[in-house]
């Protein structure tokens, strides 16, 4: 793909509200993304319940 086309695609991405753009021309393809593929949130920790105390005899 021509570098001028790639630069134009980058400009279009910056001017628009989209986060990612992928174009395929024949066997060539290019994907342009504003952000990495890391999740936007941190997973919440999972807490295990403590075992219930044994009944007194």
N, CA, C and O atoms as a Tripos MOL2 file, in Angstrom:
@<TRIPOS>MOLECULE
protein
  228   227    57     0     0
PROTEIN
NO_CHARGES

@<TRIPOS>ATOM
      1 N           0.8530   -1.1780    0.0000 N.3       1 UNK1
      2 CA          0.0000    0.0000    0.0000 C.3       1 UNK1
      3 C           0.8960    1.2380    0.0000 C.2       1 UNK1
      4 O           1.9220    1.2720    0.6800 O.2       1 UNK1
      5 N           0.5130    2.2150   -0.7410 N.am      2 UNK2
      6 CA          1.2550    3.4660   -0.8790 C.3       2 UNK2
      7 C           1.2710    4.2270    0.4500 C.2       2 UNK2
      8 O           0.2470    4.3100    1.1290 O.2       2 UNK2
      9 N           2.4140    4.7730    0.8170 N.am      3 UNK3
     10 CA          2.5610    5.5040    2.0790 C.3       3 UNK3
     11 C           1.6280    6.7110    2.1450 C.2       3 UNK3
     12 O           1.1760    7.0860    3.2270 O.2       3 UNK3
     13 N           1.3380    7.3170    1.0000 N.am      4 UNK4
     14 CA          0.4020    8.4570    0.9900 C.3       4 UNK4
     15 C          -0.9960    8.0200    1.4160 C.2       4 UNK4
     16 O          -1.7000    8.7530    2.1120 O.2       4 UNK4
     17 N          -1.3920    6.8200    0.9930 N.am      5 UNK5
     18 CA         -2.6910    6.2930    1.4060 C.3       5 UNK5
     19 C          -2.7120    6.0280    2.9080 C.2       5 UNK5
     20 O          -3.7030    6.3100    3.5810 O.2       5 UNK5
     21 N          -1.6220    5.4890    3.4240 N.am      6 UNK6
     22 CA         -1.5410    5.2040    4.8610 C.3       6 UNK6
     23 C          -1.6250    6.5030    5.6580 C.2       6 UNK6
     24 O          -2.3390    6.5780    6.6580 O.2       6 UNK6
     25 N          -0.8990    7.5180    5.2160 N.am      7 UNK7
     26 CA         -0.9500    8.8160    5.9030 C.3       7 UNK7
     27 C          -2.3600    9.4010    5.8650 C.2       7 UNK7
     28 O          -2.8160    9.9790    6.8510 O.2       7 UNK7
     29 N          -3.0450    9.2580    4.7460 N.am      8 UNK8
     30 CA         -4.4130    9.7610    4.6250 C.3       8 UNK8
     31 C          -5.3480    9.0070    5.5700 C.2       8 UNK8
     32 O          -6.2370    9.6040    6.1770 O.2       8 UNK8
     33 N          -5.1450    7.7040    5.6900 N.am      9 UNK9
     34 CA         -5.9590    6.9120    6.6120 C.3       9 UNK9
     35 C          -5.7290    7.3480    8.0580 C.2       9 UNK9
     36 O          -6.6680    7.4010    8.8520 O.2       9 UNK9
     37 N          -4.4830    7.6580    8.3950 N.am     10 UNK10
     38 CA         -4.1720    8.1430    9.7450 C.3      10 UNK10
     39 C          -4.8830    9.4680    9.9950 C.2      10 UNK10
     40 O          -5.4490    9.6780   11.0680 O.2      10 UNK10
     41 N          -4.8550   10.3530    9.0200 N.am     11 UNK11
     42 CA         -5.5530   11.6410    9.1530 C.3      11 UNK11
     43 C          -7.0510   11.4300    9.3580 C.2      11 UNK11
     44 O          -7.6610   12.0800   10.2070 O.2      11 UNK11
     45 N          -7.6390   10.5270    8.5870 N.am     12 UNK12
     46 CA         -9.0710   10.2510    8.7200 C.3      12 UNK12
     47 C          -9.4000    9.7050   10.1060 C.2      12 UNK12
     48 O         -10.4210   10.0600   10.6960 O.2      12 UNK12
     49 N          -8.5360    8.8460   10.6160 N.am     13 UNK13
     50 CA         -8.7490    8.2850   11.9480 C.3      13 UNK13
     51 C          -8.6830    9.3760   13.0060 C.2      13 UNK13
     52 O          -9.5070    9.4090   13.9210 O.2      13 UNK13
     53 N          -7.7030   10.2680   12.8840 N.am     14 UNK14
     54 CA         -7.5400   11.3430   13.8620 C.3      14 UNK14
     55 C          -8.7170   12.3190   13.8270 C.2      14 UNK14
     56 O          -9.1250   12.8320   14.8690 O.2      14 UNK14
     57 N          -9.2620   12.5770   12.6450 N.am     15 UNK15
     58 CA        -10.3560   13.5380   12.4990 C.3      15 UNK15
     59 C         -11.7100   12.9520   12.8900 C.2      15 UNK15
     60 O         -12.6370   13.6910   13.2220 O.2      15 UNK15
     61 N         -11.8200   11.6440   12.8500 N.am     16 UNK16
     62 CA        -13.1050   11.0110   13.1510 C.3      16 UNK16
     63 C         -13.1580   10.5830   14.6140 C.2      16 UNK16
     64 O         -12.1940   10.7610   15.3580 O.2      16 UNK16
     65 N         -14.2640   10.0330   15.0050 N.am     17 UNK17
     66 CA        -14.4200    9.5690   16.3730 C.3      17 UNK17
     67 C         -14.1520    8.0810   16.5300 C.2      17 UNK17
     68 O         -14.3540    7.5300   17.6130 O.2      17 UNK17
     69 N         -13.7020    7.4220   15.4720 N.am     18 UNK18
     70 CA        -13.4940    5.9790   15.5690 C.3      18 UNK18
     71 C         -12.1430    5.6720   16.2030 C.2      18 UNK18
     72 O         -11.2230    6.4890   16.1540 O.2      18 UNK18
     73 N         -12.0330    4.4840   16.8000 N.am     19 UNK19
     74 CA        -10.8030    4.0800   17.4760 C.3      19 UNK19
     75 C          -9.9130    3.2060   16.6100 C.2      19 UNK19
     76 O          -8.7060    3.1330   16.8380 O.2      19 UNK19
     77 N         -10.5010    2.5360   15.6090 N.am     20 UNK20
     78 CA         -9.7160    1.6010   14.8170 C.3      20 UNK20
     79 C         -10.2440    1.5640   13.3920 C.2      20 UNK20
     80 O         -11.4400    1.7170   13.1450 O.2      20 UNK20
     81 N          -9.3150    1.3560   12.4590 N.am     21 UNK21
     82 CA         -9.6580    1.2960   11.0440 C.3      21 UNK21
     83 C          -8.8300    0.1940   10.4120 C.2      21 UNK21
     84 O          -7.6200    0.1230   10.6290 O.2      21 UNK21
     85 N          -9.4690   -0.6690    9.6310 N.am     22 UNK22
     86 CA         -8.7470   -1.7200    8.9180 C.3      22 UNK22
     87 C          -9.1740   -1.6900    7.4600 C.2      22 UNK22
     88 O         -10.3660   -1.6990    7.1500 O.2      22 UNK22
     89 N          -8.1900   -1.6550    6.5690 N.am     23 UNK23
     90 CA         -8.4420   -1.6030    5.1330 C.3      23 UNK23
     91 C          -7.7060   -2.7660    4.4750 C.2      23 UNK23
     92 O          -6.5490   -3.0410    4.7930 O.2      23 UNK23
     93 N          -8.3930   -3.4470    3.5490 N.am     24 UNK24
     94 CA         -7.7690   -4.5300    2.7900 C.3      24 UNK24
     95 C          -7.8740   -4.1960    1.3160 C.2      24 UNK24
     96 O          -8.9450   -3.8510    0.8170 O.2      24 UNK24
     97 N          -6.7480   -4.3010    0.6240 N.am     25 UNK25
     98 CA         -6.7010   -4.1110   -0.8260 C.3      25 UNK25
     99 C          -5.9980   -5.3200   -1.4120 C.2      25 UNK25
    100 O          -4.7740   -5.4280   -1.3370 O.2      25 UNK25
    101 N          -6.7570   -6.2200   -1.9880 N.am     26 UNK26
    102 CA         -6.1540   -7.4330   -2.5170 C.3      26 UNK26
    103 C          -5.5640   -8.2530   -1.3810 C.2      26 UNK26
    104 O          -6.2690   -8.6310   -0.4450 O.2      26 UNK26
    105 N          -4.2680   -8.5240   -1.4680 N.am     27 UNK27
    106 CA         -3.6090   -9.3020   -0.4190 C.3      27 UNK27
    107 C          -2.9660   -8.4190    0.6380 C.2      27 UNK27
    108 O          -2.4410   -8.9280    1.6280 O.2      27 UNK27
    109 N          -2.9980   -7.1150    0.4480 N.am     28 UNK28
    110 CA         -2.4200   -6.1840    1.4210 C.3      28 UNK28
    111 C          -3.4940   -5.7170    2.3800 C.2      28 UNK28
    112 O          -4.6540   -5.5560    2.0020 O.2      28 UNK28
    113 N          -3.0990   -5.5000    3.6240 N.am     29 UNK29
    114 CA         -4.0360   -4.9460    4.6000 C.3      29 UNK29
    115 C          -3.2690   -4.0730    5.5760 C.2      29 UNK29
    116 O          -2.0760   -4.2680    5.8090 O.2      29 UNK29
    117 N          -3.9800   -3.1050    6.1430 N.am     30 UNK30
    118 CA         -3.3870   -2.2230    7.1480 C.3      30 UNK30
    119 C          -4.4410   -1.9820    8.2210 C.2      30 UNK30
    120 O          -5.6130   -1.7580    7.9160 O.2      30 UNK30
    121 N          -4.0120   -2.0290    9.4780 N.am     31 UNK31
    122 CA         -4.8980   -1.7350   10.6070 C.3      31 UNK31
    123 C          -4.2750   -0.5990   11.3940 C.2      31 UNK31
    124 O          -3.1080   -0.6630   11.7830 O.2      31 UNK31
    125 N          -5.0600    0.4410   11.6260 N.am     32 UNK32
    126 CA         -4.6020    1.6120   12.3690 C.3      32 UNK32
    127 C          -5.5090    1.7490   13.5770 C.2      32 UNK32
    128 O          -6.7330    1.7500   13.4520 O.2      32 UNK32
    129 N          -4.8960    1.8650   14.7510 N.am     33 UNK33
    130 CA         -5.6660    1.9260   15.9850 C.3      33 UNK33
    131 C          -5.1510    3.0550   16.8530 C.2      33 UNK33
    132 O          -3.9450    3.2980   16.9210 O.2      33 UNK33
    133 N          -6.0740    3.7530   17.5240 N.am     34 UNK34
    134 CA         -5.6850    4.8260   18.4400 C.3      34 UNK34
    135 C          -5.0720    4.2820   19.7160 C.2      34 UNK34
    136 O          -4.1520    4.8800   20.2730 O.2      34 UNK34
    137 N          -5.5800    3.1480   20.1800 N.am     35 UNK35
    138 CA         -5.1950    2.6200   21.4800 C.3      35 UNK35
    139 C          -4.6780    1.1970   21.3350 C.2      35 UNK35
    140 O          -4.9510    0.5050   20.3540 O.2      35 UNK35
    141 N          -3.9230    0.7900   22.3450 N.am     36 UNK36
    142 CA         -3.4650   -0.5920   22.3560 C.3      36 UNK36
    143 C          -4.6280   -1.5030   22.7060 C.2      36 UNK36
    144 O          -5.7120   -1.0280   23.0450 O.2      36 UNK36
    145 N          -4.4110   -2.7900   22.6260 N.am     37 UNK37
    146 CA         -5.4770   -3.7460   22.8880 C.3      37 UNK37
    147 C          -5.5810   -4.1070   24.3660 C.2      37 UNK37
    148 O          -6.2160   -5.1040   24.7070 O.2      37 UNK37
    149 N          -4.9820   -3.3330   25.2370 N.am     38 UNK38
    150 CA         -5.0980   -3.5930   26.6590 C.3      38 UNK38
    151 C          -6.5040   -3.2470   27.1100 C.2      38 UNK38
    152 O          -7.1190   -2.3190   26.5850 O.2      38 UNK38
    153 N          -7.0170   -3.9960   28.0870 N.am     39 UNK39
    154 CA         -8.3690   -3.6870   28.5580 C.3      39 UNK39
    155 C          -8.4340   -2.3140   29.2060 C.2      39 UNK39
    156 O          -7.4660   -1.8590   29.8160 O.2      39 UNK39
    157 N          -9.5740   -1.6580   29.0720 N.am     40 UNK40
    158 CA         -9.7490   -0.3160   29.6160 C.3      40 UNK40
    159 C         -10.0850   -0.3470   31.0960 C.2      40 UNK40
    160 O         -10.2340    0.7060   31.7160 O.2      40 UNK40
    161 N         -10.2060   -1.5100   31.6600 N.am     41 UNK41
    162 CA        -10.5320   -1.6330   33.0740 C.3      41 UNK41
    163 C          -9.6070   -2.6550   33.7150 C.2      41 UNK41
    164 O          -9.0420   -3.5110   33.0340 O.2      41 UNK41
    165 N          -9.4590   -2.5600   35.0180 N.am     42 UNK42
    166 CA         -8.6760   -3.5430   35.7570 C.3      42 UNK42
    167 C          -9.6360   -4.5870   36.3130 C.2      42 UNK42
    168 O         -10.6490   -4.2280   36.9130 O.2      42 UNK42
    169 N          -9.3420   -5.8560   36.1290 N.am     43 UNK43
    170 CA        -10.2330   -6.8760   36.6650 C.3      43 UNK43
    171 C         -10.3130   -6.7780   38.1890 C.2      43 UNK43
    172 O          -9.3120   -6.5220   38.8580 O.2      43 UNK43
    173 N         -11.5010   -6.9820   38.7180 N.am     44 UNK44
    174 CA        -11.6930   -6.9210   40.1570 C.3      44 UNK44
    175 C         -11.1540   -8.1980   40.7950 C.2      44 UNK44
    176 O         -11.3130   -9.2850   40.2390 O.2      44 UNK44
    177 N         -10.5130   -8.0690   41.9660 N.am     45 UNK45
    178 CA        -10.0100   -9.2760   42.6340 C.3      45 UNK45
    179 C         -11.1640  -10.1540   43.1150 C.2      45 UNK45
    180 O         -12.2430   -9.6660   43.4510 O.2      45 UNK45
    181 N         -10.9110  -11.4290   43.1370 N.am     46 UNK46
    182 CA        -11.9110  -12.3860   43.6020 C.3      46 UNK46
    183 C         -11.5350  -12.7840   45.0180 C.2      46 UNK46
    184 O         -10.4250  -13.2550   45.2650 O.2      46 UNK46
    185 N         -12.4560  -12.5960   45.9370 N.am     47 UNK47
    186 CA        -12.2090  -12.9260   47.3330 C.3      47 UNK47
    187 C         -12.9440  -14.2140   47.6780 C.2      47 UNK47
    188 O         -14.1070  -14.3960   47.3200 O.2      47 UNK47
    189 N         -12.2490  -15.1030   48.3790 N.am     48 UNK48
    190 CA        -12.8790  -16.3390   48.8430 C.3      48 UNK48
    191 C         -13.3790  -16.1230   50.2640 C.2      48 UNK48
    192 O         -12.7360  -15.4340   51.0560 O.2      48 UNK48
    193 N         -14.5180  -16.7070   50.5840 N.am     49 UNK49
    194 CA        -15.0410  -16.5890   51.9340 C.3      49 UNK49
    195 C         -14.2340  -17.4780   52.8690 C.2      49 UNK49
    196 O         -13.8090  -18.5720   52.4990 O.2      49 UNK49
    197 N         -14.0320  -16.9870   54.0830 N.am     50 UNK50
    198 CA        -13.3570  -17.7990   55.0950 C.3      50 UNK50
    199 C         -14.3150  -18.8990   55.5320 C.2      50 UNK50
    200 O         -15.5250  -18.6830   55.5960 O.2      50 UNK50
    201 N         -13.7750  -20.0820   55.8340 N.am     51 UNK51
    202 CA        -14.6650  -21.1580   56.2790 C.3      51 UNK51
    203 C         -15.3250  -20.7990   57.6110 C.2      51 UNK51
    204 O         -14.7290  -20.1310   58.4560 O.2      51 UNK51
    205 N         -16.5510  -21.2500   57.7770 N.am     52 UNK52
    206 CA        -17.2810  -20.9850   59.0230 C.3      52 UNK52
    207 C         -16.6150  -21.7530   60.1630 C.2      52 UNK52
    208 O         -16.1580  -22.8790   59.9670 O.2      52 UNK52
    209 N         -16.5590  -21.1500   61.3570 N.am     53 UNK53
    210 CA        -15.9510  -21.8680   62.4840 C.3      53 UNK53
    211 C         -16.7780  -23.1080   62.8280 C.2      53 UNK53
    212 O         -18.0000  -23.1280   62.6830 O.2      53 UNK53
    213 N         -16.0790  -24.1240   63.2820 N.am     54 UNK54
    214 CA        -16.7550  -25.3710   63.6580 C.3      54 UNK54
    215 C         -17.6030  -25.1400   64.8990 C.2      54 UNK54
    216 O         -17.2510  -24.3330   65.7590 O.2      54 UNK54
    217 N         -18.7010  -25.8380   64.9870 N.am     55 UNK55
    218 CA        -19.5870  -25.7090   66.1510 C.3      55 UNK55
    219 C         -18.8960  -26.2740   67.3840 C.2      55 UNK55
    220 O         -18.2040  -27.2890   67.3070 O.2      55 UNK55
    221 N         -19.0870  -25.6140   68.5160 N.am     56 UNK56
    222 CA        -18.4870  -26.0840   69.7730 C.3      56 UNK56
    223 C         -19.2370  -27.3190   70.2580 C.2      56 UNK56
    224 O         -20.4570  -27.4040   70.1180 O.2      56 UNK56
    225 N         -18.4960  -28.2900   70.8370 N.am     57 UNK57
    226 CA        -19.1820  -29.5060   71.3210 C.3      57 UNK57
    227 C         -20.0070  -29.2660   72.5590 C.2      57 UNK57
    228 O         -20.6340  -30.1930   73.0720 O.2      57 UNK57
@<TRIPOS>BOND
     1     1     2 1
     2     2     3 1
     3     3     4 2
     4     3     5 am
     5     5     6 1
     6     6     7 1
     7     7     8 2
     8     7     9 am
     9     9    10 1
    10    10    11 1
    11    11    12 2
    12    11    13 am
    13    13    14 1
    14    14    15 1
    15    15    16 2
    16    15    17 am
    17    17    18 1
    18    18    19 1
    19    19    20 2
    20    19    21 am
    21    21    22 1
    22    22    23 1
    23    23    24 2
    24    23    25 am
    25    25    26 1
    26    26    27 1
    27    27    28 2
    28    27    29 am
    29    29    30 1
    30    30    31 1
    31    31    32 2
    32    31    33 am
    33    33    34 1
    34    34    35 1
    35    35    36 2
    36    35    37 am
    37    37    38 1
    38    38    39 1
    39    39    40 2
    40    39    41 am
    41    41    42 1
    42    42    43 1
    43    43    44 2
    44    43    45 am
    45    45    46 1
    46    46    47 1
    47    47    48 2
    48    47    49 am
    49    49    50 1
    50    50    51 1
    51    51    52 2
    52    51    53 am
    53    53    54 1
    54    54    55 1
    55    55    56 2
    56    55    57 am
    57    57    58 1
    58    58    59 1
    59    59    60 2
    60    59    61 am
    61    61    62 1
    62    62    63 1
    63    63    64 2
    64    63    65 am
    65    65    66 1
    66    66    67 1
    67    67    68 2
    68    67    69 am
    69    69    70 1
    70    70    71 1
    71    71    72 2
    72    71    73 am
    73    73    74 1
    74    74    75 1
    75    75    76 2
    76    75    77 am
    77    77    78 1
    78    78    79 1
    79    79    80 2
    80    79    81 am
    81    81    82 1
    82    82    83 1
    83    83    84 2
    84    83    85 am
    85    85    86 1
    86    86    87 1
    87    87    88 2
    88    87    89 am
    89    89    90 1
    90    90    91 1
    91    91    92 2
    92    91    93 am
    93    93    94 1
    94    94    95 1
    95    95    96 2
    96    95    97 am
    97    97    98 1
    98    98    99 1
    99    99   100 2
   100    99   101 am
   101   101   102 1
   102   102   103 1
   103   103   104 2
   104   103   105 am
   105   105   106 1
   106   106   107 1
   107   107   108 2
   108   107   109 am
   109   109   110 1
   110   110   111 1
   111   111   112 2
   112   111   113 am
   113   113   114 1
   114   114   115 1
   115   115   116 2
   116   115   117 am
   117   117   118 1
   118   118   119 1
   119   119   120 2
   120   119   121 am
   121   121   122 1
   122   122   123 1
   123   123   124 2
   124   123   125 am
   125   125   126 1
   126   126   127 1
   127   127   128 2
   128   127   129 am
   129   129   130 1
   130   130   131 1
   131   131   132 2
   132   131   133 am
   133   133   134 1
   134   134   135 1
   135   135   136 2
   136   135   137 am
   137   137   138 1
   138   138   139 1
   139   139   140 2
   140   139   141 am
   141   141   142 1
   142   142   143 1
   143   143   144 2
   144   143   145 am
   145   145   146 1
   146   146   147 1
   147   147   148 2
   148   147   149 am
   149   149   150 1
   150   150   151 1
   151   151   152 2
   152   151   153 am
   153   153   154 1
   154   154   155 1
   155   155   156 2
   156   155   157 am
   157   157   158 1
   158   158   159 1
   159   159   160 2
   160   159   161 am
   161   161   162 1
   162   162   163 1
   163   163   164 2
   164   163   165 am
   165   165   166 1
   166   166   167 1
   167   167   168 2
   168   167   169 am
   169   169   170 1
   170   170   171 1
   171   171   172 2
   172   171   173 am
   173   173   174 1
   174   174   175 1
   175   175   176 2
   176   175   177 am
   177   177   178 1
   178   178   179 1
   179   179   180 2
   180   179   181 am
   181   181   182 1
   182   182   183 1
   183   183   184 2
   184   183   185 am
   185   185   186 1
   186   186   187 1
   187   187   188 2
   188   187   189 am
   189   189   190 1
   190   190   191 1
   191   191   192 2
   192   191   193 am
   193   193   194 1
   194   194   195 1
   195   195   196 2
   196   195   197 am
   197   197   198 1
   198   198   199 1
   199   199   200 2
   200   199   201 am
   201   201   202 1
   202   202   203 1
   203   203   204 2
   204   203   205 am
   205   205   206 1
   206   206   207 1
   207   207   208 2
   208   207   209 am
   209   209   210 1
   210   210   211 1
   211   211   212 2
   212   211   213 am
   213   213   214 1
   214   214   215 1
   215   215   216 2
   216   215   217 am
   217   217   218 1
   218   218   219 1
   219   219   220 2
   220   219   221 am
   221   221   222 1
   222   222   223 1
   223   223   224 2
   224   223   225 am
   225   225   226 1
   226   226   227 1
   227   227   228 2
@<TRIPOS>SUBSTRUCTURE
     1 UNK1         2 RESIDUE 1 A UNK
     2 UNK2         6 RESIDUE 1 A UNK
     3 UNK3        10 RESIDUE 1 A UNK
     4 UNK4        14 RESIDUE 1 A UNK
     5 UNK5        18 RESIDUE 1 A UNK
     6 UNK6        22 RESIDUE 1 A UNK
     7 UNK7        26 RESIDUE 1 A UNK
     8 UNK8        30 RESIDUE 1 A UNK
     9 UNK9        34 RESIDUE 1 A UNK
    10 UNK10       38 RESIDUE 1 A UNK
    11 UNK11       42 RESIDUE 1 A UNK
    12 UNK12       46 RESIDUE 1 A UNK
    13 UNK13       50 RESIDUE 1 A UNK
    14 UNK14       54 RESIDUE 1 A UNK
    15 UNK15       58 RESIDUE 1 A UNK
    16 UNK16       62 RESIDUE 1 A UNK
    17 UNK17       66 RESIDUE 1 A UNK
    18 UNK18       70 RESIDUE 1 A UNK
    19 UNK19       74 RESIDUE 1 A UNK
    20 UNK20       78 RESIDUE 1 A UNK
    21 UNK21       82 RESIDUE 1 A UNK
    22 UNK22       86 RESIDUE 1 A UNK
    23 UNK23       90 RESIDUE 1 A UNK
    24 UNK24       94 RESIDUE 1 A UNK
    25 UNK25       98 RESIDUE 1 A UNK
    26 UNK26      102 RESIDUE 1 A UNK
    27 UNK27      106 RESIDUE 1 A UNK
    28 UNK28      110 RESIDUE 1 A UNK
    29 UNK29      114 RESIDUE 1 A UNK
    30 UNK30      118 RESIDUE 1 A UNK
    31 UNK31      122 RESIDUE 1 A UNK
    32 UNK32      126 RESIDUE 1 A UNK
    33 UNK33      130 RESIDUE 1 A UNK
    34 UNK34      134 RESIDUE 1 A UNK
    35 UNK35      138 RESIDUE 1 A UNK
    36 UNK36      142 RESIDUE 1 A UNK
    37 UNK37      146 RESIDUE 1 A UNK
    38 UNK38      150 RESIDUE 1 A UNK
    39 UNK39      154 RESIDUE 1 A UNK
    40 UNK40      158 RESIDUE 1 A UNK
    41 UNK41      162 RESIDUE 1 A UNK
    42 UNK42      166 RESIDUE 1 A UNK
    43 UNK43      170 RESIDUE 1 A UNK
    44 UNK44      174 RESIDUE 1 A UNK
    45 UNK45      178 RESIDUE 1 A UNK
    46 UNK46      182 RESIDUE 1 A UNK
    47 UNK47      186 RESIDUE 1 A UNK
    48 UNK48      190 RESIDUE 1 A UNK
    49 UNK49      194 RESIDUE 1 A UNK
    50 UNK50      198 RESIDUE 1 A UNK
    51 UNK51      202 RESIDUE 1 A UNK
    52 UNK52      206 RESIDUE 1 A UNK
    53 UNK53      210 RESIDUE 1 A UNK
    54 UNK54      214 RESIDUE 1 A UNK
    55 UNK55      218 RESIDUE 1 A UNK
    56 UNK56      222 RESIDUE 1 A UNK
    57 UNK57      226 RESIDUE 1 A UNK
